[in-house]
Amino acid sequence: MTRFIGIFLLIHYSLVLYALPPKGIKAQESFRAYDFIQSIGINTHFGYYDTQYRHYEKVLKKRLLELGVKHIRDGTYNNDVLQKYKDIGENGVRLLLITPHDKAVERAKAIGSMLWGVEAVNEPDGGKQPGTWEKEARLEQQQLYESIKNDAETQNIAVVGVSLANIRDNPRRLGDISQWMDYGGIHPYAAGQYPAFHWG
């Protein structure tokens, strides 16, 4: 009996040592693969009918579901695109919609539960000189946030901060808009370099 207890303690002690990280290395918390998949999204253009996006049933829907990504970001909207959003949403895909503030609430209600968030105008600084875009971008962000949050049916929808083309200099020019967003957005264009090349 004593020998059995000794063997048990030896095995138990060995397993504990095996589970501990080497000296000087911190233990890393594990994450579920499901959580990683939920962190991935892709940009789509459902309303670009002059491209392969016009083949929704034959190409787009099949490939999107095959890929397994559960989040898309799109800024196109019409009745046809709306039905496609709802259709793909029935397969567990959720949408971040780029939309002007004056149409945000109406579109959010039409899309329904597959919409998880809205975003203001895409890259308002693109191709523009400093001083020509900042005020309008800040105002649009504020109006989008207030529109969504002041309606009882849409107040729980996330509002994402405006994303910029120049993330090296223009965040400073845009200023602090954190009071009008739930999440931030970033468009890092690495241009073939390492991922943080253009981060500033």
C-alpha positions in Angstrom: 0.0 0.0 0.0 2.8 2.3 0.9 4.5 1.6 -2.4 1.3 2.3 -4.3 0.9 5.7 -2.5 4.6 6.5 -3.3 4.1 5.7 -7.0 1.0 7.8 -7.1 2.7 10.8 -5.4 5.7 10.5 -7.8 3.4 10.5 -10.9 1.3 13.4 -9.5 4.4 15.4 -8.7 5.8 14.7 -12.2 2.6 15.9 -13.8 2.6 19.1 -11.8 6.2 19.8 -12.8 5.4 19.1 -16.5 2.4 21.5 -16.3 4.5 24.3 -14.9 6.3 26.7 -17.4 10.1 26.7 -17.5 11.7 29.1 -15.1 11.6 32.7 -16.3 8.7 32.1 -18.8 5.2 33.2 -17.9 2.3 30.9 -18.3 0.1 31.7 -21.3 -3.6 31.5 -21.0 -5.1 29.3 -23.7 -8.0 30.5 -25.9 -10.6 28.6 -27.8 -10.3 28.2 -31.5 -14.0 29.5 -31.7 -12.9 32.8 -30.1 -10.1 33.2 -32.6 -12.5 32.7 -35.5 -14.9 35.3 -34.0 -12.1 37.8 -34.1 -11.7 37.5 -37.9 -13.7 39.5 -40.4 -13.5 40.4 -44.1 -14.5 43.3 -46.2 -17.2 42.6 -48.8 -19.0 44.7 -51.5 -22.3 42.9 -52.0 -23.5 45.8 -54.2 -20.6 45.8 -56.7 -22.6 44.3 -59.5 -19.9 44.9 -62.1 -17.6 42.4 -60.4 -17.7 38.8 -59.2 -20.0 40.0 -56.4 -22.9 39.8 -58.8 -22.7 36.0 -58.6 -24.1 35.8 -55.1 -25.6 32.3 -55.1 -23.0 30.7 -57.4 -19.9 32.2 -56.0 -20.1 34.7 -53.1 -22.4 32.9 -50.7 -20.7 29.5 -51.2 -17.2 30.7 -50.8 -18.0 32.9 -47.8 -19.7 30.0 -46.0 -16.8 27.7 -47.0 -14.3 30.1 -45.5 -16.1 30.0 -42.2 -15.7 33.6 -41.3 -18.6 35.0 -39.2 -18.1 38.7 -39.6 -18.3 40.9 -42.7 -17.9 44.7 -43.2 -19.8 46.3 -46.1 -20.9 49.7 -47.2 -23.3 48.9 -50.0 -27.1 49.0 -49.5 -30.2 48.6 -51.5 -33.2 46.3 -51.4 -31.4 43.5 -53.2 -28.3 43.8 -51.0 -30.5 43.9 -47.9 -32.0 40.5 -48.8 -28.5 39.1 -49.2 -27.5 40.4 -45.8 -30.5 38.7 -44.2 -29.8 35.5 -46.2 -26.2 35.2 -45.2 -27.1 36.2 -41.7 -29.2 33.0 -41.4 -25.9 31.1 -41.6 -24.5 32.9 -38.5 -22.7 35.7 -40.3 -22.9 39.1 -38.8 -22.5 42.5 -40.4 -20.6 45.8 -39.7 -22.4 48.3 -41.9 -20.8 51.5 -43.2 -23.6 54.0 -43.3 -24.3 57.7 -43.1 -25.9 58.9 -39.9 -29.2 59.9 -41.4 -29.9 56.4 -42.8 -28.3 54.4 -40.0 -31.4 53.8 -37.8 -33.7 52.9 -40.7 -31.1 50.5 -42.2 -30.3 48.9 -38.8 -34.0 48.1 -38.2 -34.4 46.7 -41.7 -31.3 44.4 -41.4 -32.2 43.1 -38.0 -30.3 40.9 -35.6 -27.5 40.0 -38.0 -26.2 43.6 -37.7 -23.7 43.9 -34.9 -22.4 47.4 -35.6 -22.4 50.5 -37.7 -19.5 52.6 -38.9 -19.3 56.2 -40.2 -17.9 57.2 -43.6 -14.9 55.1 -44.8 -11.5 56.9 -44.8 -12.7 60.5 -44.9 -9.1 61.7 -45.1 -8.3 59.7 -48.2 -6.6 62.0 -50.8 -7.5 65.2 -48.8 -5.3 67.9 -47.4 -5.1 68.6 -43.6 -7.8 71.0 -42.5 -10.3 70.0 -45.2 -11.9 66.9 -43.7 -11.5 66.7 -39.9 -14.5 68.8 -38.8 -16.9 67.0 -41.0 -15.6 63.6 -40.0 -15.9 64.4 -36.3 -19.5 65.7 -36.8 -20.5 62.6 -38.8 -19.1 60.3 -36.1 -21.0 62.2 -33.4 -24.3 62.2 -35.3 -24.0 58.5 -36.1 -23.5 57.7 -32.5 -26.3 59.8 -31.3 -28.7 58.5 -33.9 -28.1 54.9 -33.0 -28.0 55.4 -29.2 -31.1 57.6 -29.0 -33.4 55.0 -30.6 -34.7 52.4 -28.2 -34.6 49.7 -30.9 -31.0 50.3 -32.0 -29.3 51.6 -28.8 -27.5 48.3 -28.2 -25.9 48.2 -31.6 -22.2 49.0 -31.5 -20.8 52.1 -33.1 -17.3 51.8 -34.5 -15.0 54.9 -34.8 -14.3 56.3 -38.2 -11.3 54.6 -39.9 -8.6 56.6 -41.6 -6.4 56.1 -44.6 -3.4 57.8 -43.0 -2.9 56.3 -39.6 0.5 57.8 -39.0 -0.6 61.5 -38.8 -4.3 61.8 -39.2 -5.5 60.3 -35.9 -3.9 63.3 -34.2 -5.6 65.7 -36.6 -9.0 64.0 -36.1 -8.7 64.3 -32.4 -10.4 62.4 -29.6 -13.7 60.9 -30.7 -13.9 58.2 -28.0 -17.1 59.6 -26.5 -18.9 58.9 -29.8 -17.8 55.3 -30.3 -17.9 51.8 -28.7 -14.9 50.4 -30.7 -12.1 51.8 -32.7 -11.1 50.9 -36.2 -7.7 50.8 -38.0 -6.7 50.3 -41.6 -3.0 49.4 -41.6 -1.6 49.3 -45.1 1.7 47.6 -44.8 2.5 47.8 -48.5 4.5 44.5 -48.5 6.3 45.5 -45.3 5.9 44.1 -41.8 2.3 44.5 -40.4 3.1 47.5 -38.2 5.0 49.3 -40.9 2.4 52.0 -41.4 1.2 52.3 -37.8 3.1 55.4 -37.0 
